[in-house]
C-alpha cells in the first residue's frame, strides 16, 4: 500500500511526523487534499486546520498560522509560522 511521509514543523519546534494515508490543508488558493501519488506542488499555507489521516489511529488535527506546503515523491512537508496539534478536535 502506498503511503505519504508527512512532516509538520513550526518555526521553532517539530509538530507531527509519520506515515499517512491522506493530508488535507487550507492554502491561500483554497483546500488541498493529498493522497499517495499526488503531483508535485508547492503552495502558501493559509491560517487554518491541517488534517492528517495516519496509517493507524485517529485523524490528527493541527492548527497552523500560515507557512508553506509542499508535496513531492509521496513526501508532504509543511513549514508553518506557528502550529500546534489541536487536541480538542
C-alpha positions in Angstrom: 0.0 0.0 0.0 1.3 3.4 -0.9 1.7 6.0 1.8 2.7 9.6 2.5 5.7 10.6 4.5 4.5 13.6 6.4 6.4 16.2 8.4 4.9 19.3 10.0 7.2 21.8 11.7 6.8 25.3 13.1 9.5 27.9 13.1 10.9 26.7 16.4 9.6 23.2 17.0 8.5 19.9 15.5 4.7 19.4 15.5 4.0 16.0 13.9 5.6 13.5 11.6 4.9 10.0 10.4 3.3 7.8 7.7 -0.2 8.8 6.5 -2.9 7.8 4.0 -4.1 11.4 3.4 -3.4 15.1 4.2 -5.9 17.9 3.9 -4.9 21.6 4.3 -6.1 25.1 3.6 -3.9 27.1 1.2 -4.3 30.7 0.1 -5.8 29.3 -3.1 -8.3 27.0 -1.3 -8.4 23.5 0.1 -5.9 20.8 -1.0 -6.2 17.1 -0.4 -3.2 14.9 -1.0 -3.1 11.1 -1.5 -0.1 8.9 -2.4 0.9 9.6 -6.0 -0.1 13.3 -5.9 1.5 15.6 -8.5 4.4 17.7 -7.0 3.1 21.1 -5.7 4.2 23.9 -3.5 1.7 26.3 -2.0 1.3 29.0 0.6 -0.4 27.7 3.6 -3.2 29.8 5.0 -4.1 30.1 8.6 -6.4 27.2 9.5 -6.5 23.5 10.1 -4.3 20.8 8.7 -5.8 17.3 8.9 -3.6 14.1 8.7 -5.0 10.6 8.4 -2.2 8.4 9.8 -1.9 4.8 8.6 -3.1 3.8 12.0 -5.1 5.6 14.7 -7.4 8.6 14.7 -7.0 11.7 12.5 -4.6 14.3 13.7 -5.8 17.9 13.6 -3.2 20.7 13.6 -3.9 24.4 13.9 -1.4 26.3 11.6 -0.8 30.0 11.2 0.3 30.1 7.6 3.6 29.0 6.0 4.5 26.6 3.1 3.0 23.3 1.9 5.0 21.1 -0.4 4.4 17.7 -2.0 7.0 15.7 -3.9 7.5 11.9 -4.3 4.9 11.0 -1.6 6.5 13.3 0.9 4.4 16.1 2.4 6.3 18.9 4.2 4.5 21.7 6.0 6.6 24.5 7.4 4.2 26.7 9.4 4.9 30.1 11.0 3.4 28.5 14.2 1.4 25.2 14.6 0.1 23.0 17.4 -1.7 19.7 17.5 -5.4 20.5 18.3 -6.3 18.0 21.0 -9.9 19.3 21.1 -10.8 18.2 17.6 
